Amino acid sequence: MSEPLLKVEELRTHFFTDDGVVRAVDGVSYEIRPGETLAVVGESGSGKSVTALSILRLVPEPPGKIVSGRILFKGKNLLDLSPAEMRRVRGKEISMIFQEPMTSLNPVYTCGEQIIETVALHEGLDRRAARERAIEMLRTVRIPAPEQRIDEYPHQMSGGMRQRVMIAMALACRPSILIADEPTTALDVTIQAQILELLKQLQREFGMAVLLITHDLGVVAETADRVAVMYAGQVVEYCDVASAFKRTLHPYTGGLKASLPRLGVRHERLRVIPGNVPNPVRFPPGCRFHPRCPVAQDRCRTDPPLQAFGSDHLSRCWRAEEIAAGALDPVPGEEARRA
């Protein structure tokens, strides 16, 4: 098994506000190996995007601050790098596609200028060579007539085209890791499928690892090798993608899976997880999911450890051993509903 390319260890990123300390990321650990896709899944507010911003050290200070942990990239702790050293990593070694390309692209510069700037900064190319690289990248991401499109502004392109420009910019320097934060948000389903297929093709072509942030389990099933499920600032389950769908060991993951509609079943109400994600200023004691959990017990009011089950499956649940043994259904009634 290859060594991890990126390893996040006990990362804590907090925001210091007038209402109190928001523990947005509170002890997160996961790793990405060369060439693989790790999907980070969870509801809005679970800490997925803040973890990604922490990796790139883009958390605004103040009010945010990475208070502890390590982010090891090729064995080097990114938190020890100077701002200038981090700028050399960001965009060249680790790139990111943000959620909304219309707000991520600068509206007063052409799309080509923004790619050219990235290439010139990290590769040291002159303007002519940087422009040729930008045209090449637009062609790589399947934008038609790239020689003309390179001089267009973001508002002249559709949402799908803008997302392709963001991908071209992120991959212009051939990064080792691409962080894709909800890359298909606000796109229609046809364009979503095209963007995801494009990312898979480019990953194979460039041999890069992908950290995919999403809340869509369908996307996870299609693209991921492993899954980290986040809830209330913590990783609650960490496993390969097959186990996430066939051998769920945490009730929260089970609840997410149970909420998916079933193909061919008509007139069935969708299942939901009751309640809401807790306030990050005042997390409940113990397991943070226990107020919403259908199988919670009294001991769930104390913190469960992230336990290992097998070689590569972790679960933060006191009852994970019972679930693993088949003595407990993490989502009562789900097996009968599936039958």
JOURRA-V623782 format. One record per backbone hydrogen bond with DSSP energy under -1.0 kcal/mol. NH is the residue of the N-H (numbers start at 1). CO is the residue of the C=O. E is the energy in kcal/mol with one decimal. If there is no record, write none. Layout:
# JOURRA-V623782
nh: [NH/NH]
co: [CO/CO]
e: [E/E]
This chain:
# JOURRA-V623782
nh: [5/6/7/8/9/11/12/13/14/15/16/17/22/23/24/25/26/27/28/30/32/36/38/39/40/41/46/51/52/53/54/55/56/58/64/65/67/68/70/72/73/74/76/78/80/81/86/87/88/89/90/91/93/94/95/97/104/105/109/111/112/114/115/116/117/118/119/120/121/122/123/124/130/131/132/133/134/135/136/137/138/139/140/141/142/143/148/149/150/151/152/156/157/162/163/164/165/166/167/168/169/170/171/174/176/177/178/179/180/181/182/185/187/192/193/194/195/196/197/198/199/200/201/202/203/204/205/206/207/209/210/211/212/213/214/220/221/222/223/224/225/226/227/228/229/230/231/233/234/236/237/238/239/241/244/246/247/254/255/256/257/258/259/260/265/282/287/290/292/300/301/302/307/307/309/314/315/316/320/323/324/325/326/327/334/337/338/339]
co: [32/32/72/30/70/28/68/25/65/22/63/20/15/280/22/13/233/11/11/8/6/33/210/226/212/228/43/47/48/49/50/51/52/53/60/14/12/12/9/7/76/5/73/71/77/78/82/83/84/85/86/94/89/89/177/179/100/101/106/152/150/110/111/112/113/114/115/116/117/118/119/120/126/127/128/129/130/131/132/133/134/135/136/137/139/138/145/145/146/148/149/153/154/158/159/160/161/162/163/164/165/166/167/171/93/93/209/95/211/97/213/182/184/188/189/190/191/192/193/194/195/196/197/198/199/200/201/202/203/176/36/178/38/180/40/216/217/218/219/220/37/37/239/39/237/41/234/46/231/229/229/314/227/225/240/242/243/250/251/252/253/254/255/257/262/279/300/287/289/297/298/299/305/315/313/238/307/236/317/319/320/321/323/322/331/333/334/335]
e: [-2.7/-1.9/-2.7/-3.4/-3.0/-2.8/-2.3/-1.8/-2.4/-2.3/-2.5/-2.0/-3.3/-1.5/-1.7/-2.1/-3.0/-2.3/-2.2/-1.4/-2.7/-1.8/-2.6/-2.7/-3.0/-2.4/-1.6/-1.8/-1.6/-2.6/-2.0/-1.9/-1.5/-3.1/-2.3/-1.9/-1.9/-1.3/-2.1/-3.0/-3.0/-2.4/-1.9/-3.2/-1.7/-1.1/-2.6/-1.9/-1.1/-1.0/-2.9/-3.2/-2.1/-2.1/-2.3/-3.1/-1.3/-2.4/-1.3/-3.0/-1.7/-1.5/-1.5/-3.0/-2.3/-1.2/-2.3/-2.9/-2.2/-2.0/-2.9/-1.0/-2.7/-2.3/-2.0/-2.2/-2.2/-2.4/-2.4/-2.4/-2.3/-2.1/-2.1/-2.0/-1.5/-2.5/-1.4/-2.4/-1.9/-1.5/-2.0/-2.0/-1.7/-2.6/-2.1/-1.7/-2.1/-2.2/-2.0/-2.6/-2.6/-2.4/-2.1/-2.0/-1.7/-1.9/-2.5/-3.2/-2.7/-2.7/-2.5/-1.8/-1.6/-2.6/-2.1/-1.7/-2.6/-2.5/-2.2/-2.3/-2.4/-2.0/-2.3/-2.6/-2.2/-2.0/-2.3/-2.8/-1.9/-2.8/-2.6/-2.8/-2.5/-3.0/-2.3/-1.7/-2.4/-1.5/-2.0/-2.3/-2.8/-1.9/-3.4/-3.0/-3.2/-3.6/-2.8/-1.9/-1.4/-2.9/-1.2/-2.3/-2.2/-2.3/-1.6/-2.1/-2.2/-2.3/-2.3/-2.3/-2.5/-2.5/-1.1/-1.4/-1.6/-1.2/-2.5/-1.1/-2.0/-1.3/-1.9/-1.8/-1.1/-2.4/-3.5/-2.8/-2.3/-2.9/-1.2/-2.2/-3.0/-1.9/-1.2/-2.2/-2.5/-1.8/-2.3/-1.6]
